[in-house]
């Protein structure tokens, strides 16, 4: 049997049981994809990140319990936390290669700063299936990887009801549905839902902010923004619009460190 180290980290929060939990598994070489998926399924959190050494940095992949993802913010933050906290990494910046191209995580003011590609959403029509799953309709609908549904008030984001049986009739693999509005105590708020996933609502979704940041930066005429994701666990993200790239900063806390055997 092969022994692997396994870390669980709460990302985009400064306390355990907040933010978004991710599992992180360091590897020397890639395991078969089926084993990576089975590990993610066994971990039963929204994302498990796997990484291997590559040149001066690392190659990084992310798996949900169902599929491999093209980009994941909170699991990237969690991976950087593991590399810095447990693997003795001394440099100021970590470089990753990924399915979404090169990514960097730097350290600033005890926070992790993700340098991700911007995915500016464009106006589209809302599929009937998504519309019927909502108890209130958005003021605007946009899309990049994910649908971005814009509402008029933070209370809409907090109070919306999603009919999961209806929403699960559509497959947006690998995307999801973001709902968002201007915030009362921050620049903007959001929530994120993934049809047909074992975990319907993702607690804090870094990759969704690749679309939210350019949208709200243009609308609010601000380059620096603070965002909150209003899931039950809640998460805070410190955002910067850099045109073709976005910076997404947040905290992380270690929940557990252990071993697994396959």
Residue, then its C-alpha position, 0 to 999 in steps of 0.5 A: x500500500x502507498x502512504x500519503x500525507x493528507x491535510x485539510x485546510x479551511x480557506x478564505x477564513x481566519x478561523x476553523x469551521x469557516x470559509x471553504x474546506x479543502x483537502x491537499x495531498x502532496x505527491x511525488x508523481x501523478x497517480x492514475x486519474x481514477x485514484x485521484x478521483x476516488x481519493x477526492x470522493x473519499x475526502x467528501x469535501x468540495x475540492x481535493x488538490x493534488x500537486x507534484x514538484x515541477x521545476x522551481x514550482x509545482x504542478x497542481x490539479x483539483x478534483x471534486x467528488x465527481x470530476x476534475x476541475x479546470x480551476x479552483x481558488x480555495x484549494x489553491x490557497x489551501x495548497x499554498x498554505x500547506x507548502x508554506x506551513x508544512x513543507x518548509x517553503x521559504x520563497x515569497x511566491x509559489x508558482x503552479x502550472x495548471x489546466x488554467x495556465x500558470x498561477x502564482x500565490x504570494x504572501x502579503x500581510x499574513x494573507x495568501x494572494x492568488x494571481x488568477x486569470x480574469x474571466x469577464x462575463x458577457x450578457x446572455x439569456x438565462x436557461x429556463x431550467x435555471x430560471x424555474x429553479x429560482x424563487x426570484x429572478x435576477x436583474x441581469x444575466x451574464x456568463x463566462x465559465x459560470x452563469x452570473x445572476x445579478x440581483x438588486x440587494x444583499x437580502x436577495x442573495x441571503x434569502x433566495x431559495x433554490x429548487x434543487x430538483x429543478x436545478x439538477x436537471x441541467x448540467x453545466x460541467x464544469x461550471x455553476x451558477x453565481x448569484x451576486x449583489x452589491x454588499x451592505x458592509x462590503x463591495x459585493x456579495x455572492x453565493x455559488x451553486x453547482x447543479x448535479x454535484x454532491x455538494x450543491x452550494x460551495x461555501x467560498x468559490x475563489x474561481x467564481x471571483x475571476x468573473x465577479x471581480x471584473x464585473x464589479x470593478x467596472x460597475x463600481x469603478x474600483x480596482x480594490x474590492x472586498x467581497x463576502x460569500x454568504x454561505x452558512x460558513x461565510x468567507x471573505x475575499x480581498x480582490x484586485x482587478x488587474x485587467x487580464x488578471x485578478x488578485x484574490x487574497x484570503x486567510x487559511x487555517x489548518x483543520x487536520x493533518x493525517x495519513x491515508x493509505x491506498 
